[in-house]
Amino acid sequence: MDLNLSGKHALVCGASEGIGRAAAIELARLGADVTLLARREAALLDVLSTLPADGQQRHGFVCADVADTAALRDSVGELARERPLHILINNTGGPPGGTAHGADVAAYLDAFNRHLVANHTLMQAALPGMRDAGWGRIVNVISTSVYEPIPNLGVSNTVRGAVASWAKTLSRELGGDGITVNNVLPGYTRTQRLDQILADRSAATGKPQDEIARGMLASVPVGRFADAGEIGGVIAFLCTQAAAYVNGQSLAVDGGRMQSI
């Protein structure tokens, strides 16, 4: 099985913690040159110091806010011109919880900008290098809500579905260029996002967070939350030559929680 990513340059978004950090580590373990992207320089430097390297790899980072489309386009465009990108991992924190009907229009627009617009901006910056190489991988970290909406995540459910449809469309447009586009749908994973969901549900229901966590785990056949590294490993696999014929898929990594086929 060909899992070697030596000579490939990956941009990993949301790489300062959680699933983004885990994906960056797994890609580096497979030999890729990894550029980290997030807002906090200190956190990025910390992750950079932990990335595996064989002496030939070149790792780096870009400080950027995905909400600032113009600055994101400029900084990543400059990076891609200097060092063409072959792998793009789109990943950013989810919108705050709440009902769909009660959310302000501004909340939808902000989430759309941070997720779909940012993903599209990054894809356009990376695409010339991928096409020149005749090889590319785009993996979007979204949510199982694209199949089964999650209660009290109305804005997130809506925007994640838009990203999934965008990705499926891209997979059909770019497959002939040797570029695959897939989505990874994490289940309940030990990250800051899970902490946020527990806090939001506790505030909405008045129940203690540990009680809510037990209720969530009752729906997961494997009986535990995922570690971020388990999601990162699947993301990295989709970037390898071994997964070259996997395209246009939304792959749940959820311990069997979803009931749909």
SEVO-688836 format. One line per 5 residues: number of its first residue (from 0); their letters; for each residue x negated, y negated, z negated of N, C-alpha, C, O, CB. Coordinates in steps of 0.1 Angstrom, whole numbers, always signed. Glycine has a CB too. Example, Ala and Ser with C-alpha at 12.3 -4.5 7.8 and 13.67 -1.06 7.14 Angstrom:
# residues 2
0) as) -132:+57:-78:-123:+45:-78:-132:+33:-78:-142:+33:-85:-113:+45:-90 | -128:+22:-71:-137:+11:-71:-129:+0:-79:-134:-11:-80:-141:+6:-57
//
This chain:
# residues 261
0) mdlnl) -8:+12:+0:+0:+0:+0:-9:-12:+0:-18:-14:-8:+10:+0:-12 | -6:-21:+9:-15:-33:+11:-9:-45:+2:+1:-51:+6:-15:-38:+26 | -16:-47:-9:-12:-58:-18:-22:-69:-19:-21:-78:-27:-10:-52:-32 | -32:-69:-10:-43:-78:-10:-39:-92:-4:-34:-92:+7:-55:-73:-2 | -40:-102:-12:-37:-116:-7:-49:-124:-6:-48:-137:-6:-27:-122:-17
5) sgkha) -61:-118:-5:-73:-126:-3:-73:-135:+9:-68:-130:+20:-86:-117:-3 | -77:-147:+8:-76:-156:+19:-63:-163:+21:-62:-172:+30:-79:-149:+32 | -53:-160:+13:-40:-167:+14:-40:-178:+3:-45:-176:-8:-29:-157:+12 | -34:-189:+7:-33:-201:-2:-18:-202:-6:-9:-204:+2:-38:-214:+5 | -16:-201:-19:-2:-202:-25:+0:-214:-33:-9:-219:-40:+0:-190:-34
10) lvcga) +12:-220:-31:+16:-232:-39:+27:-226:-48:+37:-221:-43:+21:-244:-30 | +25:-228:-61:+35:-223:-71:+41:-235:-78:+34:-242:-85:+29:-212:-80 | +54:-237:-77:+61:-248:-84:+65:-244:-98:+68:-232:-100:+72:-253:-75 | +67:-253:-106:+71:-251:-120:+61:-242:-127:+65:-233:-135:+85:-244:-120 | +48:-244:-124:+38:-234:-128:+32:-236:-142:+23:-229:-146:+27:-234:-118
15) segig) +37:-246:-149:+32:-249:-162:+36:-240:-173:+30:-239:-184:+35:-263:-166 | +47:-232:-170:+52:-223:-181:+61:-212:-174:+64:-213:-162:+59:-231:-192 | +65:-203:-182:+76:-194:-178:+73:-186:-166:+62:-181:-164:+88:-201:-177 | +83:-184:-157:+82:-176:-145:+72:-182:-136:+65:-174:-129:+96:-175:-139 | +71:-195:-134:+62:-201:-125:+47:-197:-129:+39:-193:-121:+63:-216:-125
20) raaai) +44:-199:-142:+31:-195:-147:+28:-181:-144:+17:-177:-140:+30:-199:-162 | +38:-172:-147:+36:-158:-145:+34:-154:-131:+25:-146:-127:+48:-150:-151 | +41:-161:-122:+39:-158:-107:+25:-162:-103:+19:-155:-95:+50:-165:-99 | +21:-174:-108:+7:-179:-104:-3:-169:-108:-13:-166:-100:+5:-192:-110 | -2:-163:-120:-12:-154:-125:-12:-141:-116:-22:-136:-113:-9:-150:-140
25) elarl) +0:-136:-113:+1:-124:-105:-4:-126:-91:-11:-117:-86:+15:-119:-105 | -2:-137:-85:-7:-140:-72:-22:-141:-72:-29:-136:-63:-1:-153:-66 | -28:-147:-82:-42:-148:-84:-48:-134:-86:-59:-131:-80:-46:-157:-95 | -42:-125:-93:-47:-112:-95:-48:-104:-82:-56:-95:-80:-37:-104:-105 | -39:-108:-73:-39:-101:-60:-49:-108:-50:-50:-103:-38:-25:-101:-54
30) gadvt) -56:-118:-54:-66:-124:-46:-63:-137:-40:-72:-143:-33:-70:-114:-36 | -51:-142:-42:-47:-155:-35:-54:-167:-42:-57:-166:-54:-32:-157:-36 | -56:-177:-34:-60:-190:-39:-47:-197:-43:-38:-197:-35:-68:-199:-28 | -46:-201:-56:-34:-206:-61:-35:-221:-65:-44:-225:-72:-30:-198:-73 | -26:-229:-59:-24:-243:-64:-11:-244:-72:-1:-240:-67:-23:-253:-51
35) llarr) -13:-249:-84:-2:-250:-93:+5:-264:-92:-2:-274:-89:-7:-249:-108 | +18:-265:-93:+25:-277:-92:+35:-279:-104:+43:-270:-106:+33:-279:-79 | +34:-290:-111:+43:-293:-122:+40:-308:-125:+32:-314:-119:+41:-284:-134 | +47:-313:-135:+46:-327:-139:+35:-330:-149:+29:-340:-148:+59:-332:-145 | +32:-320:-158:+23:-323:-169:+8:-318:-166:+6:-306:-165:+28:-317:-182
40) eaall) -1:-327:-165:-15:-324:-162:-21:-315:-172:-28:-305:-169:-23:-336:-160 | -19:-318:-185:-25:-310:-196:-20:-296:-195:-28:-287:-197:-22:-316:-209 | -8:-294:-193:-2:-280:-192:-8:-273:-179:-11:-261:-180:+13:-280:-191 | -9:-280:-168:-15:-274:-156:-30:-270:-158:-34:-259:-154:-14:-283:-145 | -37:-278:-165:-51:-275:-168:-52:-263:-177:-61:-254:-175:-58:-287:-175
45) dvlst) -43:-261:-186:-43:-249:-194:-40:-237:-186:-47:-227:-188:-32:-251:-205 | -30:-237:-177:-27:-226:-169:-39:-223:-159:-43:-211:-157:-15:-228:-160 | -45:-233:-154:-56:-232:-144:-67:-224:-151:-74:-216:-144:-61:-245:-140 | -70:-227:-164:-81:-220:-171:-78:-205:-173:-88:-198:-176:-83:-227:-184 | -66:-201:-171:-62:-187:-173:-61:-179:-161:-60:-166:-161:-49:-185:-181
50) lpadg) -62:-185:-149:-60:-178:-136:-72:-169:-133:-83:-173:-134:-58:-188:-125 | -69:-156:-130:-80:-147:-126:-87:-152:-113:-80:-158:-105:-74:-133:-124 | -100:-150:-112:-107:-154:-101:-119:-145:-99:-125:-141:-109:-112:-169:-102 | -122:-142:-86:-133:-132:-83:-146:-139:-79:-155:-133:-74:-128:-123:-73 | -146:-152:-80:-158:-160:-75:-156:-166:-62:-163:-175:-58:-170:-151:-76
55) qqrhg) -147:-160:-54:-144:-165:-40:-132:-174:-40:-130:-182:-31:-143:-153:-31 | -123:-172:-50:-110:-179:-50:-112:-193:-54:-120:-197:-62:-101:-172:-59 | -103:-202:-48:-103:-216:-51:-89:-220:-57:-79:-220:-49:-106:-225:-39 | -88:-222:-70:-76:-226:-76:-76:-241:-79:-86:-247:-80:-73:-218:-89 | -64:-247:-79:-63:-261:-82:-49:-264:-87:-40:-255:-89:-67:-269:-70
60) fvcad) -46:-277:-88:-32:-281:-92:-29:-295:-86:-37:-302:-82:-31:-282:-107 | -16:-297:-85:-10:-310:-81:+0:-314:-91:+9:-306:-95:-3:-308:-67 | -1:-326:-96:+9:-332:-105:+20:-339:-97:+17:-348:-89:+3:-342:-115 | +32:-334:-98:+43:-340:-90:+56:-337:-97:+58:-327:-104:+43:-335:-76 | +66:-346:-95:+79:-344:-100:+88:-341:-88:+89:-349:-79:+84:-357:-108
65) vadta) +95:-329:-88:+103:-325:-77:+115:-335:-74:+121:-335:-64:+108:-311:-79 | +118:-343:-84:+129:-352:-83:+125:-364:-74:+134:-371:-69:+134:-357:-96 | +112:-367:-73:+107:-378:-65:+103:-373:-51:+92:-369:-49:+95:-385:-72 | +113:-373:-42:+111:-366:-29:+100:-372:-21:+92:-365:-15:+124:-367:-21 | +99:-386:-21:+88:-392:-13:+74:-389:-18:+65:-386:-10:+90:-407:-13
70) alrds) +72:-390:-31:+59:-387:-37:+56:-372:-35:+44:-368:-32:+59:-390:-52 | +66:-363:-36:+64:-349:-34:+59:-346:-20:+50:-338:-18:+77:-341:-37 | +66:-352:-10:+62:-351:+4:+48:-355:+6:+40:-348:+13:+72:-358:+13 | +44:-366:+0:+31:-372:+3:+20:-363:-4:+10:-360:+3:+30:-386:-3 | +22:-359:-16:+12:-351:-23:+10:-337:-17:-1:-333:-16:+15:-351:-38
75) vgela) +21:-331:-15:+20:-317:-9:+16:-317:+5:+9:-308:+10:+33:-309:-11 | +20:-328:+13:+16:-329:+26:+1:-331:+28:-5:-325:+36:+23:-341:+33 | -4:-339:+19:-19:-341:+19:-26:-328:+16:-36:-324:+22:-23:-351:+9 | -21:-320:+6:-27:-307:+2:-27:-298:+14:-37:-292:+17:-19:-301:-10 | -15:-297:+21:-14:-287:+32:-22:-291:+44:-27:-282:+51:+1:-287:+36
80) rerpl) -25:-304:+46:-34:-308:+56:-48:-304:+53:-56:-300:+62:-33:-323:+59 | -52:-305:+41:-66:-302:+37:-68:-286:+36:-78:-281:+40:-69:-308:+23 | -58:-279:+31:-59:-265:+29:-45:-259:+33:-36:-259:+24:-63:-261:+14 | -43:-254:+45:-30:-249:+49:-24:-239:+39:-32:-231:+33:-31:-242:+62 | -11:-240:+37:-4:-231:+28:+1:-219:+35:+7:-220:+46:+7:-239:+21
85) hilin) +0:-207:+29:+6:-195:+34:+17:-190:+26:+26:-182:+31:-5:-185:+36 | +18:-194:+13:+28:-189:+4:+33:-201:-4:+26:-209:-9:+21:-178:-6 | +47:-201:-5:+54:-212:-12:+63:-205:-22:+72:-198:-18:+61:-221:-2 | +61:-208:-35:+70:-203:-45:+78:-215:-50:+73:-223:-57:+63:-196:-57 | +91:-216:-46:+100:-227:-51:+106:-223:-64:+113:-213:-65:+111:-230:-40
90) ntggp) +103:-231:-74:+108:-227:-88:+108:-240:-96:+98:-247:-97:+98:-217:-94 | +120:-243:-102:+121:-254:-111:+132:-252:-121:+140:-243:-119:+124:-267:-103 | +131:-259:-132:+141:-257:-143:+155:-259:-139:+158:-268:-130:+138:-266:-154 | +164:-252:-144:+178:-253:-141:+185:-265:-147:+180:-271:-157:+185:-240:-145 | +197:-269:-141:+205:-280:-146:+210:-277:-160:+211:-265:-164:+216:-284:-137
95) pggta) +214:-287:-168:+220:-285:-181:+233:-277:-180:+239:-277:-169:+222:-298:-188 | +237:-271:-190:+249:-263:-190:+262:-272:-191:+261:-284:-192:+250:-254:-202 | +273:-266:-189:+286:-273:-189:+295:-268:-178:+291:-260:-170:+284:-288:-187 | +308:-271:-179:+317:-267:-170:+315:-273:-156:+310:-284:-155:+332:-269:-175 | +320:-267:-146:+320:-273:-132:+329:-285:-131:+326:-295:-126:+323:-262:-121
100) hgadv) +341:-283:-137:+351:-294:-135:+348:-306:-143:+352:-317:-140:+365:-289:-139 | +340:-305:-154:+337:-316:-163:+324:-323:-159:+321:-334:-165:+337:-312:-177 | +317:-318:-150:+304:-324:-146:+306:-337:-138:+314:-338:-129:+295:-314:-139 | +297:-347:-141:+297:-359:-133:+292:-356:-119:+284:-347:-117:+289:-370:-140 | +296:-364:-109:+291:-363:-96:+276:-365:-96:+268:-358:-89:+297:-373:-86
105) aayld) +271:-374:-105:+256:-376:-105:+249:-363:-109:+237:-362:-105:+253:-387:-115 | +255:-355:-117:+248:-343:-122:+246:-333:-110:+236:-327:-108:+256:-336:-133 | +256:-333:-101:+255:-324:-89:+244:-330:-80:+236:-322:-74:+269:-323:-82 | +244:-343:-78:+235:-349:-68:+220:-347:-74:+211:-344:-66:+238:-364:-67 | +219:-349:-87:+205:-347:-92:+201:-333:-91:+189:-331:-87:+205:-351:-107
110) afnrh) +209:-323:-93:+205:-309:-92:+203:-305:-78:+193:-298:-75:+216:-300:-98 | +211:-311:-68:+209:-308:-54:+195:-313:-50:+188:-307:-42:+220:-314:-46 | +192:-325:-55:+179:-331:-51:+167:-323:-57:+157:-321:-50:+178:-346:-56 | +168:-319:-69:+157:-312:-76:+155:-298:-71:+144:-292:-72:+160:-311:-91 | +166:-292:-65:+165:-278:-60:+164:-278:-45:+154:-275:-39:+177:-270:-66
115) lvanh) +175:-280:-39:+175:-278:-24:+167:-288:-17:+159:-284:-8:+189:-278:-19 | +168:-301:-20:+161:-311:-13:+146:-309:-15:+138:-310:-6:+165:-325:-17 | +142:-307:-28:+128:-304:-31:+122:-292:-24:+112:-292:-18:+126:-303:-46 | +130:-281:-24:+126:-269:-17:+124:-272:-2:+114:-267:+4:+136:-258:-19 | +133:-279:+4:+132:-282:+18:+120:-291:+21:+113:-288:+31:+145:-289:+23
120) tlmqa) +117:-300:+13:+106:-309:+15:+93:-301:+14:+84:-303:+22:+106:-320:+4 | +92:-292:+5:+80:-284:+3:+79:-274:+15:+68:-272:+20:+80:-276:-10 | +90:-268:+19:+89:-259:+31:+84:-266:+43:+76:-261:+51:+103:-253:+33 | +89:-279:+46:+85:-286:+57:+70:-289:+57:+63:-290:+67:+93:-298:+59 | +65:-292:+45:+50:-295:+43:+42:-282:+46:+31:-283:+52:+47:-300:+29
125) alpgm) +47:-271:+42:+40:-258:+43:+41:-252:+57:+32:-244:+61:+44:-248:+33 | +52:-254:+64:+55:-247:+76:+44:-248:+87:+41:-238:+93:+68:-252:+82 | +38:-259:+90:+28:-259:+100:+16:-250:+98:+12:-243:+107:+22:-273:+102 | +12:-249:+86:+1:-239:+83:+5:-225:+84:-2:-217:+89:-4:-242:+69 | +17:-222:+80:+23:-208:+82:+24:-205:+96:+20:-194:+100:+36:-207:+75
130) rdagw) +29:-214:+104:+31:-211:+118:+17:-209:+125:+16:-201:+134:+39:-222:+125 | +8:-218:+122:-6:-216:+128:-12:-203:+125:-19:-197:+133:-15:-228:+123 | -9:-198:+112:-15:-185:+108:-7:-173:+114:-11:-162:+113:-16:-184:+93 | +6:-176:+118:+15:-165:+122:+19:-156:+110:+22:-145:+112:+8:-157:+133 | +18:-162:+98:+21:-155:+86:+25:-164:+75:+18:-174:+73:+8:-146:+82
135) grivn) +36:-161:+68:+40:-170:+57:+50:-163:+48:+57:-153:+52:+46:-183:+62 | +50:-167:+36:+60:-162:+26:+66:-174:+18:+59:-182:+12:+53:-152:+16 | +79:-174:+18:+86:-184:+10:+95:-176:+0:+104:-168:+4:+95:-194:+18 | +93:-178:-13:+101:-171:-23:+108:-182:-32:+100:-190:-38:+93:-161:-31 | +121:-182:-33:+128:-191:-41:+133:-184:-54:+139:-174:-53:+140:-197:-33
140) vists) +130:-190:-65:+134:-184:-78:+147:-191:-81:+148:-203:-84:+124:-186:-90 | +158:-184:-80:+171:-190:-83:+179:-183:-94:+174:-183:-106:+180:-190:-70 | +190:-176:-92:+198:-171:-103:+207:-160:-98:+211:-160:-86:+205:-182:-110 | +210:-151:-107:+220:-140:-104:+234:-147:-101:+243:-140:-97:+221:-130:-115 | +236:-160:-105:+248:-166:-103:+252:-167:-88:+264:-171:-85:+248:-180:-109
145) vyepi) +243:-165:-79:+246:-165:-65:+256:-154:-61:+263:-154:-51:+234:-165:-56 | +256:-143:-70:+265:-132:-68:+276:-133:-78:+288:-130:-74:+257:-119:-69 | +273:-136:-90:+283:-136:-101:+281:-149:-109:+272:-150:-117:+282:-123:-110 | +290:-159:-107:+288:-171:-115:+287:-169:-130:+294:-161:-135:+300:-181:-112 | +278:-177:-136:+276:-175:-150:+284:-186:-158:+284:-198:-155:+261:-177:-154
150) pnlgv) +292:-182:-168:+300:-191:-176:+292:-203:-181:+281:-201:-186:+307:-184:-187 | +298:-215:-181:+293:-227:-186:+280:-232:-179:+272:-239:-185:+290:-225:-201 | +278:-227:-167:+267:-232:-159:+272:-237:-145:+267:-233:-135:+256:-221:-157 | +282:-246:-146:+290:-249:-134:+281:-256:-123:+282:-252:-112:+301:-258:-137 | +273:-266:-127:+264:-273:-117:+254:-263:-112:+251:-262:-100:+258:-285:-124
155) sntvr) +248:-255:-121:+237:-246:-116:+243:-235:-107:+237:-233:-96:+231:-239:-129 | +255:-230:-110:+261:-220:-101:+263:-225:-87:+260:-219:-77:+274:-215:-107 | +267:-238:-87:+270:-244:-74:+258:-246:-65:+257:-243:-54:+277:-257:-76 | +247:-252:-72:+235:-256:-64:+227:-243:-61:+221:-243:-50:+227:-265:-73 | +227:-233:-70:+219:-221:-67:+225:-214:-54:+218:-209:-46:+220:-211:-79
160) gavas) +238:-215:-53:+245:-209:-41:+241:-216:-29:+239:-210:-18:+260:-209:-43 | +239:-229:-29:+235:-237:-18:+221:-233:-14:+218:-231:-2:+236:-252:-21 | +212:-231:-24:+198:-227:-21:+198:-213:-14:+190:-211:-5:+189:-227:-33 | +206:-204:-19:+206:-191:-13:+210:-191:+1:+205:-184:+9:+215:-182:-22 | +220:-199:+4:+225:-200:+18:+214:-207:+27:+212:-202:+39:+238:-208:+19
165) waktl) +208:-217:+22:+197:-223:+29:+186:-213:+32:+181:-213:+43:+191:-235:+21 | +182:-205:+22:+172:-195:+24:+175:-185:+34:+167:-181:+43:+168:-189:+11 | +188:-180:+34:+192:-170:+43:+191:-175:+58:+187:-168:+67:+206:-165:+40 | +195:-188:+59:+195:-194:+72:+180:-195:+77:+177:-192:+89:+201:-208:+72 | +171:-200:+68:+157:-201:+72:+151:-187:+76:+143:-186:+85:+149:-206:+60
170) srelg) +155:-177:+69:+150:-163:+71:+153:-159:+86:+144:-152:+92:+155:-153:+62 | +164:-163:+91:+167:-160:+105:+160:-169:+115:+157:-164:+126:+183:-161:+107 | +158:-181:+111:+151:-190:+120:+136:-188:+120:+130:-190:+131:+153:-205:+115 | +130:-183:+110:+115:-183:+109:+109:-169:+109:+97:-167:+110:+111:-189:+96 | +118:-159:+109:+113:-145:+109:+104:-142:+121:+94:-134:+120:+124:-135:+109
175) gdgit) +107:-147:+132:+100:-145:+145:+86:-151:+144:+77:-147:+152:+107:-150:+156 | +83:-160:+135:+70:-166:+133:+61:-159:+123:+51:-163:+120:+72:-181:+129 | +66:-147:+118:+59:-140:+108:+61:-145:+94:+53:-142:+85:+44:-140:+112 | +71:-153:+92:+74:-159:+80:+86:-153:+74:+97:-153:+80:+76:-175:+81 | +85:-148:+62:+97:-142:+55:+102:-152:+44:+94:-159:+38:+94:-129:+49
180) vnnvl) +115:-152:+42:+121:-161:+32:+130:-152:+23:+140:-146:+28:+129:-173:+38 | +127:-151:+10:+135:-143:+1:+138:-151:-12:+131:-161:-15:+128:-130:-2 | +148:-146:-19:+151:-152:-32:+149:-141:-43:+153:-130:-41:+165:-157:-32 | +144:-145:-55:+143:-137:-66:+153:-142:-76:+153:-154:-79:+129:-136:-72 | +162:-134:-82:+172:-138:-91:+170:-132:-105:+173:-121:-107:+186:-133:-86
185) pgytr) +163:-139:-113:+160:-134:-126:+172:-132:-135:+181:-140:-135:+150:-143:-134 | +172:-122:-143:+182:-120:-153:+178:-128:-166:+170:-137:-165:+184:-105:-157 | +182:-124:-177:+179:-131:-189:+164:-128:-192:+160:-117:-195:+188:-126:-201 | +156:-139:-192:+142:-138:-193:+137:-148:-204:+142:-159:-206:+135:-142:-180 | +127:-143:-212:+122:-151:-223:+114:-163:-218:+102:-162:-216:+113:-142:-232
190) tqrld) +121:-174:-216:+116:-186:-211:+123:-198:-219:+132:-196:-226:+117:-188:-196 | +118:-210:-216:+124:-222:-222:+139:-223:-217:+147:-228:-224:+116:-234:-218 | +141:-218:-205:+155:-219:-199:+164:-210:-207:+176:-214:-210:+155:-214:-184 | +160:-198:-212:+168:-190:-220:+171:-197:-234:+182:-197:-238:+161:-176:-223 | +161:-204:-239:+163:-211:-252:+174:-222:-250:+182:-224:-258:+150:-218:-256
195) qilad) +173:-228:-238:+183:-239:-235:+197:-233:-234:+207:-239:-239:+179:-246:-222 | +198:-222:-227:+212:-215:-225:+217:-211:-239:+229:-213:-242:+211:-203:-216 | +209:-206:-247:+213:-202:-261:+218:-214:-269:+228:-213:-276:+202:-194:-268 | +211:-225:-268:+214:-237:-275:+227:-243:-270:+236:-247:-278:+203:-247:-274 | +229:-243:-257:+241:-248:-251:+253:-240:-255:+264:-245:-258:+240:-249:-235
200) rsaat) +252:-227:-254:+263:-218:-258:+267:-219:-273:+278:-218:-276:+260:-204:-254 | +256:-221:-281:+259:-222:-295:+266:-235:-298:+276:-235:-306:+245:-222:-303 | +262:-246:-291:+269:-259:-293:+283:-258:-288:+292:-264:-294:+261:-270:-285 | +286:-251:-277:+299:-250:-271:+309:-241:-279:+321:-244:-279:+298:-245:-257 | +303:-231:-286:+312:-221:-293:+311:-222:-308:+320:-218:-315:+308:-208:-289
205) gkpqd) +300:-229:-313:+299:-229:-328:+293:-216:-333:+291:-215:-346:+311:-232:-334 | +289:-207:-325:+283:-194:-330:+268:-195:-331:+262:-203:-324:+287:-183:-320 | +262:-188:-340:+248:-188:-342:+241:-183:-329:+246:-174:-322:+243:-180:-354 | +229:-188:-326:+222:-184:-314:+219:-169:-314:+219:-162:-304:+209:-192:-312 | +215:-163:-326:+212:-149:-326:+224:-140:-323:+223:-130:-317:+206:-145:-339
210) eiarg) +236:-145:-327:+248:-138:-323:+251:-138:-308:+255:-128:-302:+260:-143:-331 | +248:-150:-302:+250:-151:-288:+240:-143:-280:+243:-137:-270:+249:-166:-284 | +228:-142:-285:+217:-134:-279:+221:-119:-279:+220:-112:-269:+204:-136:-286 | +227:-115:-290:+231:-101:-291:+242:-98:-281:+243:-87:-275:+236:-97:-306 | +251:-107:-280:+262:-106:-270:+257:-105:-256:+262:-97:-248:+272:-117:-271
215) mlasv) +247:-113:-253:+241:-113:-239:+234:-100:-237:+236:-94:-226:+231:-124:-238 | +227:-95:-247:+219:-82:-245:+229:-70:-244:+225:-60:-237:+210:-80:-257 | +241:-71:-249:+250:-60:-248:+254:-58:-234:+259:-47:-230:+263:-64:-257 | +252:-68:-225:+256:-67:-211:+244:-62:-202:+246:-60:-190:+261:-80:-205 | +233:-60:-209:+221:-56:-201:+218:-41:-204:+214:-38:-215:+208:-65:-205
220) pvgrf) +219:-32:-194:+217:-18:-196:+204:-15:-202:+203:-5:-210:+218:-11:-183 | +193:-22:-199:+180:-18:-205:+178:-23:-219:+169:-20:-226:+168:-24:-196 | +188:-32:-223:+188:-36:-237:+178:-46:-242:+176:-46:-254:+187:-24:-245 | +173:-54:-234:+163:-63:-238:+162:-75:-228:+167:-74:-217:+149:-57:-240 | +156:-86:-232:+153:-97:-223:+141:-93:-215:+132:-86:-220:+152:-110:-231
225) adage) +139:-99:-203:+127:-97:-195:+116:-105:-200:+118:-116:-205:+130:-100:-180 | +104:-101:-198:+92:-109:-200:+90:-117:-186:+93:-111:-176:+79:-101:-204 | +85:-129:-187:+83:-136:-175:+73:-129:-165:+75:-130:-153:+76:-150:-178 | +64:-121:-170:+55:-114:-161:+62:-104:-153:+57:-101:-142:+44:-107:-169 | +73:-98:-158:+80:-88:-150:+87:-95:-138:+88:-89:-127:+91:-81:-158
230) iggvi) +91:-107:-139:+97:-115:-128:+85:-119:-119:+86:-118:-106:+105:-127:-133 | +74:-124:-124:+63:-128:-116:+57:-117:-108:+53:-119:-96:+52:-133:-126 | +57:-105:-113:+52:-93:-105:+61:-91:-92:+55:-88:-82:+52:-81:-113 | +74:-92:-94:+82:-90:-82:+80:-101:-72:+80:-99:-60:+97:-90:-86 | +79:-114:-77:+76:-125:-68:+63:-122:-60:+63:-124:-48:+75:-138:-76
235) aflct) +53:-118:-67:+40:-116:-60:+41:-105:-50:+36:-106:-39:+29:-112:-71 | +48:-94:-53:+50:-83:-44:+56:-88:-31:+52:-84:-20:+58:-72:-50 | +67:-96:-32:+73:-101:-20:+64:-109:-11:+67:-112:+1:+85:-109:-24 | +53:-114:-16:+43:-122:-9:+33:-113:-2:+25:-118:+6:+36:-131:-18 | +33:-100:-4:+22:-91:+1:+26:-86:+15:+38:-87:+20:+20:-80:-8
240) qaaay) +17:-80:+22:+19:-73:+35:+28:-61:+33:+35:-58:+42:+6:-69:+41 | +28:-55:+21:+36:-44:+18:+51:-47:+19:+59:-38:+22:+33:-38:+5 | +54:-60:+17:+68:-64:+18:+72:-72:+30:+81:-80:+31:+72:-73:+6 | +64:-70:+41:+65:-78:+53:+79:-76:+60:+83:-85:+68:+54:-74:+63 | +86:-65:+57:+98:-63:+64:+110:-66:+55:+122:-64:+58:+100:-49:+69
245) vngqs) +107:-72:+44:+118:-77:+34:+120:-92:+38:+111:-100:+35:+114:-75:+19 | +132:-95:+43:+134:-109:+47:+149:-112:+46:+158:-104:+49:+130:-110:+62 | +152:-124:+40:+165:-128:+39:+173:-122:+27:+185:-122:+27:+173:-126:+51 | +165:-117:+18:+172:-110:+7:+172:-118:-6:+164:-126:-9:+164:-97:+4 | +183:-116:-14:+184:-121:-28:+183:-110:-37:+192:-102:-39:+197:-129:-29
250) lavdg) +171:-108:-43:+168:-96:-51:+170:-99:-66:+163:-108:-72:+154:-92:-49 | +179:-93:-73:+182:-94:-87:+171:-86:-95:+169:-75:-92:+196:-90:-91 | +165:-93:-105:+156:-86:-114:+162:-89:-128:+158:-98:-135:+141:-92:-112 | +172:-81:-131:+181:-84:-142:+183:-72:-152:+192:-73:-160:+194:-89:-137 | +175:-62:-151:+177:-50:-160:+190:-43:-158:+194:-35:-166:+177:-55:-174
255) grmqs) +197:-46:-146:+209:-39:-143:+222:-46:-148:+232:-40:-148:+209:-25:-148 | +220:-59:-152:+232:-66:-158:+243:-68:-148:+255:-66:-152:+227:-79:-164 | +240:-72:-136:+251:-75:-127:+259:-62:-124:+253:-51:-123:+245:-81:-113 | +272:-64:-123:+280:-52:-120:+283:-50:-105:+289:-40:-101:+293:-54:-128 | +280:-60:-97:+283:-59:-83:+272:-51:-76:+261:-50:-82:+284:-73:-76
260) i) +275:-45:-65:+265:-38:-57:+257:-47:-48:+249:-42:-41:+272:-26:-50
//
